[in-house]
Amino acid sequence: MSKIAFVFPGQGAQTVGMGKDVYEAVPQSRAVFEKGDEVLGFPLSRLVFEGPDSELKQTVNTQPALVTASVAYLEALRGLNITPDYVAGHSLGEYSALVAAGVLSYEDAVRLVRLRGQFMEEAVPGGQGAMAAVLGAERGALTELCRSISESGNSVELANVNCPGQIVVSGSVAGVGEVVQRVKEAGGKRAIPLEVSGPFHSSLMKGAAERLAAELQKVTFNAPAMPVVVNVTAAPVTDPEEIRNLLVAQVFSPVLWQDSVEWLIAAGVDTFVEIGSGSVLAGLIRKIDKNVKVVNINSLESAGAGW
């Protein structure tokens, strides 16, 4: 029997103007943006629609902006009465997935990710952390390389296992730099430093995770309407307290996206619906398994396509 998963993008998918079409055409989507402005106490919608891009790219702004756009597109999609069997999100996108599953209210989610972005930016002094995308490397070999470099005193870890041949590493500037150098020396592979404001999804983020944990305790977590396949374990979770705890661990643990998609496919999912700005996840999912159907909901036209 055919199964559907709703998936939500994370940081890097943002674009100035995202969600403006559904804001203007769908009252429920407009209400999402207006509620975001109200909860955060500043005109987030204006930043999303008008930029500047440099300000939207700041982690503290990117995170609430992406969750807001994803939830706005989700509201535009509700008219089709499609209920997913599972939900999942890439890093930040996990919060959008939790809204879709009814675990978190949008109001709580947008407030939490604004704080999450702030805590992540402040966790490591500027210039001390880095990330790089490694293309073409074998996962086990890259894990061993990171372990070896970390043991020498320059911490570096796997941060995002995105799809076969695309893994992001994160850690100290020296540690990430050594990975980039060693990969280049090995030949046949590429390592690309990323423009980020911190070493996300590495153990250097544990201070941010502790601060976030205190905020998560203030929020009500409901039982999900459908299982949430989470980044930390790449497995479905239905217990609200476990979801809360895993959101803390997610800040300093690798995003097991490839594993999550493979679990969903093994569970019978043959249609993935990416809801939010861009099509990053669609590209990754097709590299994991080209036989599944992937639908993008990132415009008013796609939200009402009736597929």
Number of C-alpha atoms within 10 A of each C-alpha: 5 8 16 21 26 24 27 33 29 23 17 16 17 22 19 19 17 26 28 22 17 23 23 11 12 16 13 18 26 21 14 22 24 16 18 25 17 13 16 14 9 11 14 24 24 15 18 27 19 15 16 12 16 8 13 23 21 15 23 19 19 27 28 28 29 31 30 30 28 32 25 27 29 25 20 24 22 13 11 12 7 11 15 20 19 24 28 31 26 24 26 24 23 24 32 37 30 28 23 28 25 16 25 22 18 22 16 18 22 26 16 19 24 19 20 25 21 18 20 26 21 15 20 20 10 11 11 14 25 24 30 24 23 24 18 15 19 14 16 8 10 18 15 12 18 22 16 14 18 18 11 9 11 18 22 32 30 25 25 24 21 23 22 16 16 20 24 23 30 32 29 24 18 18 24 29 20 17 22 21 13 13 20 15 11 10 8 10 15 18 23 13 16 13 10 17 20 26 29 29 26 25 21 24 25 21 17 24 22 15 16 22 18 11 14 18 12 9 14 14 20 17 18 22 17 20 20 27 27 26 29 21 17 20 17 19 18 17 15 16 14 11 22 17 13 18 22 21 20 23 27 24 24 24 26 23 27 22 20 24 25 16 16 24 19 10 12 14 21 18 19 25 19 26 31 30 26 18 18 17 25 20 12 18 22 14 16 20 16 11 11 14 15 20 17 19 24 23 20 19 11 16 22 14 11 10 7
